[in-house]
Amino acid sequence: MHLPRWLQALRPLWLEFWLPLPLLGIIFWFGGNAVTSQVLSRPYSTVSKLQADTQQEVQLSLTVLVIKAEIEKNEGLTSVEVKTADPELTRLRFEFPVTEVSQVEAMIAQKLGLSPEDTKKLVRYQVKD
């Protein structure tokens, strides 16, 4: 087979291989854009909707070491700090809108899932006027 002279001159430079590459690149570019815009323009429906107005309650099983309750009578608040033996969760902090010791103990027991007797043993109080 007889090749034209200009093609024979290009053969040692491998230009017959390199010259079609930009054309292939342009074809892939436009083909990829067409496929991408087709996929992204398709409508889709969501099966489940996110409900942001609900709160999830999480139950933790912790080993409580000590509970420090700081009652501030003037503000009507009690700040509670719980120290645990769990290496990932070493401290918990709560704030309750009560200042009575029995109410504070009941709220702590409810939050931590402890018995009232265990709560009484672990709580240390500090009262500020």
Contact map, one row per residue, 1 for C-alpha under 8 A:
111000000000000000000000000000000000000000000000000000000000000000000000000000000000000000000000000000000000000000000000000000000
111100000000000000000000000000000000000000000000000000000000000000000000000000000000000000000000000000000000000000000000000000000
111110110000000000000000000000000000000000000000000000000000000000000000000000000000000000000000000000000000000000000000000000000
011111110000000000000000000000000000000000000000000000000000000000000000000000000000000000000000000000000000000000000000000000000
001111111000000000000000000000000000000000000000000000000000000000000000000000000000000000000000000000000000000000000000000000000
000111111100000000000000000000000000000000000000000000000000000000000000000000000000000000000000000000000000000000000000000000000
001111111110000100000000000000000000000000000000000000000000000000000000000000000000000000000000000000000000000000000000000000000
001111111111000000000000000000000000000000000000000000000000000000000000000000000000000000000000000000000000000000000000000000000
000011111111100000000000000000000000000000000000000000000000000000000000000000000000000000000000000000000000000000000000000000000
000001111111111100000000000000000000000000000000000000000000000000000000000000000000000000000000000000000000000000000000000000000
000000111111111100000000000000000000000000000000000000000000000000000000000000000000000000000000000000000000000000000000000000000
000000011111111000000000000000000000000000000000000000000000000000000000000000000000000000000000000000000000000000000000000000000
000000001111111000000000000000000000000000000000000000000000000000000000000000000000000000000000000000000000000000000000000000000
000000000111111111000000000000000000000000000000000000000000000000000000000000000000000000000000000000000000000000000000000000000
000000000111111111100000000000000000000000000000000000000000000000000000000000000000000000000000000000000000000000000000000000000
000000100110011111110000000000000000000000000000000000000000000000000000000000000000000000000000000000000000000000000000000000000
000000000000011111111000000000000000000000000000000000000000000000000000000000000000000000000000000000000000000000000000000000000
000000000000011111111100000000000000000000000000000000000000000000000000000000000000000000000000000000000000000000000000000000000
000000000000001111111110000000000000000000000000000000000000000000000000000000000000000000000000000000000000000000000000000000000
000000000000000111111111000000000000000000000000000000000000000000000000000000000000000000000000000000000000000000000000000000000
000000000000000011111111100000000000000000000000000000000000000000000000000000000000000000000000000000000000000000000000000000000
000000000000000001111111110000000000000000000000000000000000000000000000000000000000000000000000000000000000000000000000000000000
000000000000000000111111111000000000000000000000000000000000000000000000000000000000000000000000000000000000000000000000000000000
000000000000000000011111111100000000000000000000000000000000000000000000000000000000000000000000000000000000000000000000000000000
000000000000000000001111111110000000000000000000000000000000000000000000000000000000000000000000000000000000000000000000000000000
000000000000000000000111111111000000000000000000000000000000000000000000000000000000000000000000000000000000000000000000000000000
000000000000000000000011111111100000000000000000000000000000000000000000000000000000000000000000000000000000000000000000000000000
000000000000000000000001111111110000000000000000000000000000000000000000000000000000000000000000000000000000000000000000000000000
000000000000000000000000111111111000000000000000000000000000000000000000000000000000000000000000000000000000000000000000000000000
000000000000000000000000011111111100000000000000000000000000000000000000000000000000000000000000000000000000000000000000000000000
000000000000000000000000001111111110000000000000000000000000000000000000000000000000000000000000000000000000000000000000000000000
000000000000000000000000000111111111000000000000000000000000000000000000000000000000000000000000000000000000000000000000000000000
000000000000000000000000000011111111100000000000000000000000000000000000000000000000000000000000000000000000000000000000000000000
000000000000000000000000000001111111110000000000000000000000000000000000000000000000000000000000000000000000000000000000000000000
000000000000000000000000000000111111111000000000000000000000000000000000000000000000000000000000000000000000000000000000000000000
000000000000000000000000000000011111111100000000000000000000000000000000000000000000000000000000000000000000000000000000000000000
000000000000000000000000000000001111111110000000000000000000000000000000000000000000000000000000000000000000000000000000000000000
000000000000000000000000000000000111111111000000000000000000000000000000000000000000000000000000000000000000000000000000000000000
000000000000000000000000000000000011111111000000000000000000000000000000000000000000000000000000000000000000000000000000000000000
000000000000000000000000000000000001111111000000000000000000000000000000000000000000000000000000000000000000000000000000000000000
000000000000000000000000000000000000111111100000000000000000000000000000000000000000000000000000000000000000000000000000000000000
000000000000000000000000000000000000011111110000000000000000000000000000000000000000000000000000000000000000000000000000000000000
000000000000000000000000000000000000000011111000000000000000000000000000000000000000000000000000000000000000000000000000000000000
000000000000000000000000000000000000000001111100000000000000000000000000000000000000000000000000000000000000000000000000000000000
000000000000000000000000000000000000000000111110000000000000000000000000000000000000000000000000000000000000000000000000000000000
000000000000000000000000000000000000000000011111100000000000000000000000000000000000000000000000000000000000000000000000000000000
000000000000000000000000000000000000000000001111100000000000000000000000000000000000000000000000000000000000000000000000000000000
000000000000000000000000000000000000000000000111110000000000000000000000000000000000000000000000000000000000000000000000000000000
000000000000000000000000000000000000000000000111111000000000000000000000000000000000000000000000000000000000000000000000000000000
000000000000000000000000000000000000000000000001111100000000000000000000000000000000000000000000000000000000000000000000000000000
000000000000000000000000000000000000000000000000111111000000000000000000000000000000000000000000000000000000000000000000000000000
000000000000000000000000000000000000000000000000011111100000000000000000000000000000000000000000000000000000000000000000000000000
000000000000000000000000000000000000000000000000001111100000000000000000000000000000000000000000000000000000000000000000000000000
000000000000000000000000000000000000000000000000001111110000000000000000000000000000000000000000000000000000000000000000000000000
000000000000000000000000000000000000000000000000000111111000000000000000000000000000000000000000000000000000000000000000000000000
000000000000000000000000000000000000000000000000000001111100000000000000000000000000000000000000000000000000000000000000000000000
000000000000000000000000000000000000000000000000000000111110000000000000000000000000000000000000000000000000000000000000000000000
000000000000000000000000000000000000000000000000000000011111000000000000000000000000000000000000000000000000000000000000000000000
000000000000000000000000000000000000000000000000000000001111100000000000000000000000000000000000000000000000000000000000000000000
000000000000000000000000000000000000000000000000000000000111110000000000000000000000000000000000000000000000000100000000000000000
000000000000000000000000000000000000000000000000000000000011111000000000000000000000000000000000000000000000000000000000000000000
000000000000000000000000000000000000000000000000000000000001111100000000000000000001110000000000000000000000000000000000000000000
000000000000000000000000000000000000000000000000000000000000111110000000000000000001110000000000000000000000000000000000000000000
000000000000000000000000000000000000000000000000000000000000011111100000000000000111100000000000000000000000000000000000000000000
000000000000000000000000000000000000000000000000000000000000001111100000000000000111100000000000000000000000000000000000010000000
000000000000000000000000000000000000000000000000000000000000000111110000000000000111000000000000000000000000000000000000011100000
000000000000000000000000000000000000000000000000000000000000000111111000000000011110000000000000000000000000000000000000011100000
000000000000000000000000000000000000000000000000000000000000000001111100000000011100000000000000000000000000000000000000001111000
000000000000000000000000000000000000000000000000000000000000000000111110000001111000000000000000000000000000000000000000001111000
000000000000000000000000000000000000000000000000000000000000000000011111000001110000000000000000000000000000000000000000000011110
000000000000000000000000000000000000000000000000000000000000000000001111100111100000000000000000001000000000000000000000000011110
000000000000000000000000000000000000000000000000000000000000000000000111111111100000000000000000001000000000000000000000000000111
000000000000000000000000000000000000000000000000000000000000000000000011111110000000000000000000001000000000000000000000000000111
000000000000000000000000000000000000000000000000000000000000000000000001111100000000000000000000000000000000000000000000000000011
000000000000000000000000000000000000000000000000000000000000000000000001111110000000000000000000000000000000000000000000000000000
000000000000000000000000000000000000000000000000000000000000000000000011111111000000000000000000111000000000000000000000000000000
000000000000000000000000000000000000000000000000000000000000000000000011101111100000000000000011111000000000000000000000000000000
000000000000000000000000000000000000000000000000000000000000000000001111000111110000000000000011111000010000000000000000000000000
000000000000000000000000000000000000000000000000000000000000000000001111000011111000000000001111000000000000000000000000000000000
000000000000000000000000000000000000000000000000000000000000000000111100000001111100000000001111000000000000000000000000000000000
000000000000000000000000000000000000000000000000000000000000000000111000000000111110000000111100000000000000000000000000000000000
000000000000000000000000000000000000000000000000000000000000000111110000000000011111000000111000000000000000000000000000000000000
000000000000000000000000000000000000000000000000000000000000000111100000000000001111100001110000000000000000000000000000000000000
000000000000000000000000000000000000000000000000000000000000011111000000000000000111110011100000000000000000000000000000000000000
000000000000000000000000000000000000000000000000000000000000011110000000000000000011111001000000000000000000000000000000000000000
000000000000000000000000000000000000000000000000000000000000011000000000000000000001111111000000000000000000000000000000000000000
000000000000000000000000000000000000000000000000000000000000000000000000000000000000111111000000000000000000000000000000000000000
000000000000000000000000000000000000000000000000000000000000000000000000000000000000011111000000000000000000000000000000000000000
000000000000000000000000000000000000000000000000000000000000000000000000000000000001011111110000000000000000000000000000000000000
000000000000000000000000000000000000000000000000000000000000000000000000000000000011111111110000000000000000000000000000000000000
000000000000000000000000000000000000000000000000000000000000000000000000000000001111000011111000000000000000000000000000000000000
000000000000000000000000000000000000000000000000000000000000000000000000000000001110000011111100000000000000000000000000000000000
000000000000000000000000000000000000000000000000000000000000000000000000000000111100000000111110000000000000000000000000000000000
000000000000000000000000000000000000000000000000000000000000000000000000000000111000000000011111000000000000000000000000000000000
000000000000000000000000000000000000000000000000000000000000000000000000000011110000000000001111100000000000000000000000000000000
000000000000000000000000000000000000000000000000000000000000000000000000000011110000000000000111110000010010000000000000000000000
000000000000000000000000000000000000000000000000000000000000000000000000000111000000000000000011111000000000000000000000000000000
000000000000000000000000000000000000000000000000000000000000000000000000000111000000000000000001111100110000000000000000000000000
000000000000000000000000000000000000000000000000000000000000000000000011100111000000000000000000111110110000000000000000000000000
000000000000000000000000000000000000000000000000000000000000000000000000000000000000000000000000011111110000000000000000000000000
000000000000000000000000000000000000000000000000000000000000000000000000000000000000000000000000001111111000000000000000000000000
000000000000000000000000000000000000000000000000000000000000000000000000000000000000000000000000000111111100000000000000000000000
000000000000000000000000000000000000000000000000000000000000000000000000000000000000000000000000011111111110000000000000000000000
000000000000000000000000000000000000000000000000000000000000000000000000000001000000000000000001011111111111000000000000000000000
000000000000000000000000000000000000000000000000000000000000000000000000000000000000000000000000000011111111100000010011001000000
000000000000000000000000000000000000000000000000000000000000000000000000000000000000000000000000000001111111110000010000000000000
000000000000000000000000000000000000000000000000000000000000000000000000000000000000000000000001000000111111111000000000000000000
000000000000000000000000000000000000000000000000000000000000000000000000000000000000000000000000000000011111111101000010000000000
000000000000000000000000000000000000000000000000000000000000000000000000000000000000000000000000000000001111111111110010000000000
000000000000000000000000000000000000000000000000000000000000000000000000000000000000000000000000000000000111111111000000000000000
000000000000000000000000000000000000000000000000000000000000000000000000000000000000000000000000000000000011111111000000000000000
000000000000000000000000000000000000000000000000000000000001000000000000000000000000000000000000000000000001111111000000000000000
000000000000000000000000000000000000000000000000000000000000000000000000000000000000000000000000000000000000111111100000000000000
000000000000000000000000000000000000000000000000000000000000000000000000000000000000000000000000000000000001111111110110000000000
000000000000000000000000000000000000000000000000000000000000000000000000000000000000000000000000000000000000100011111110000000000
000000000000000000000000000000000000000000000000000000000000000000000000000000000000000000000000000000001100100001111111000000000
000000000000000000000000000000000000000000000000000000000000000000000000000000000000000000000000000000000000000000111111100000000
000000000000000000000000000000000000000000000000000000000000000000000000000000000000000000000000000000000000000001111111110000000
000000000000000000000000000000000000000000000000000000000000000000000000000000000000000000000000000000001001100001111111111000000
000000000000000000000000000000000000000000000000000000000000000000000000000000000000000000000000000000001000000000011111111000000
000000000000000000000000000000000000000000000000000000000000000000000000000000000000000000000000000000000000000000001111111000000
000000000000000000000000000000000000000000000000000000000000000011100000000000000000000000000000000000000000000000000111111100000
000000000000000000000000000000000000000000000000000000000000000001111000000000000000000000000000000000001000000000000011111110000
000000000000000000000000000000000000000000000000000000000000000001111000000000000000000000000000000000000000000000000000011111000
000000000000000000000000000000000000000000000000000000000000000000011110000000000000000000000000000000000000000000000000001111100
000000000000000000000000000000000000000000000000000000000000000000011110000000000000000000000000000000000000000000000000000111110
000000000000000000000000000000000000000000000000000000000000000000000111100000000000000000000000000000000000000000000000000011111
000000000000000000000000000000000000000000000000000000000000000000000111110000000000000000000000000000000000000000000000000001111
000000000000000000000000000000000000000000000000000000000000000000000001110000000000000000000000000000000000000000000000000000111
